[in-house]
Amino acid sequence: MADSVPSTADSSKPASVQIVYTERPQDEEPEAYHIRTLASVLGSEDAAKEALIYSYKTAASGFSAKLTQEQVEQISKLPGVLQVVPSKTLQLHTGTGIGRLH
C-alpha cells in the first residue's frame, strides 16, 4: 500500500529549510493558518508543528519550515501560497581597506 502523504521522517529524501510566502489570512491568526497549510501537506497538525521553524507575521506573511523537495512541490500548489524559496544564511564581511564601513 502506497503512502498518500509524505512524512518529514522520510530519511531517503532530505528536508531543508524553506521559506513559504503566503497571502495574509483574513479571519484567522497567522500562525494557525501557517500550521493548517503545513498540515495539509505533512498529514497532521503535530507534524506541522514539528516542521515549523518560524511564522512571519509583520512585514511579510509566511513561515519557514523543514520540507523535502516533494513537499515543496505540493505546498507550492496550494491556494494562498505565493512562493516557496530555500532559506539562505548570508554573512556580511567588512575589511580594513578601501570601502570599509564606518
N, C-alpha and C positions, 0 to 999 in steps of 0.2 A: 504494500500500500504506500503510495507516494505522499509525502508531506505537502500539505497545501499552503502552509505558512512557514517561511524560513525562520530559523531560530538564530538569535545572536550568539548562541553557544556553538554554532556550527564551525568547528575548527578548520575545516577544509577550505573555507573562504574567509580570509582575514578581514576584520572590521577596522575601519579607520574613522577618525573624527571628521564629520561633515557638518557644514552649516546649512540649515534648511530655512530659507526665507519664505514666510507665509503672508497671506493677507491678514490684516488686523481683524481679530474676531469682534463681532458686534455685540452679541448678547452672552458672552462667556468670558471668564477670566483667561488671559493669555496662556498661562501655564497649563490650565486644564485643557485648553484647545490643543496645545502642543502635545500633551500626553495622549489625548484622544487620537490625534493624527498619527503619532508614532505607533500607538497600539493597533491601529488598523493594518499596519504592515507587519508588526512584530508578533501579533496574535494575542497579547494580553496587556492589561494596564501595568502589571508587575514588571513585565519585560520592558515596557516603555520607560517606566521609572528608573530601571536599572541602566538603560542605554542613554537616557537623557543626561547631558552634562550641564547645560545652562539654557535658560529661557531668556530671550531678548525681548524686552517689553517697552523700552523708552524710545530710542532713536529708530529702531527697526523692529519689525515683528518677525520672530522666528526662534530657532533653537539650534543648539549643537548637540550631536548625538553620535555614538559609535554605530556605524552601519556598514554592511557588506555592499559590494557593488550591485548585487541583485536587489538588495533592499533600497538602494539609492534609485535604481531604475523604477521600482514600484512606487516609492513615495513621490517621485517626480511627476507621476501621472495623476496624483490625487487632486481633486478640486481644492483650490485655496493655496496650493503650494506653487510659489512663484519661481523659485530657483534653488538648486542644491549645488554647493561648491565645497571642495575639500578645504579643511581648515589648514592654514599655514602659519607657522611662527616665524616672524621676521626679527632679525637683530639689527639694531641701529649701531652704526660704527662711526666714531669720530676719531680724527687723527690729531697730530700735533703740528701739522704743517699748514700750508695754504688751504683755505676753505674750512678751517677749524671752527666749530660752533663755539660762540662765547656766551 
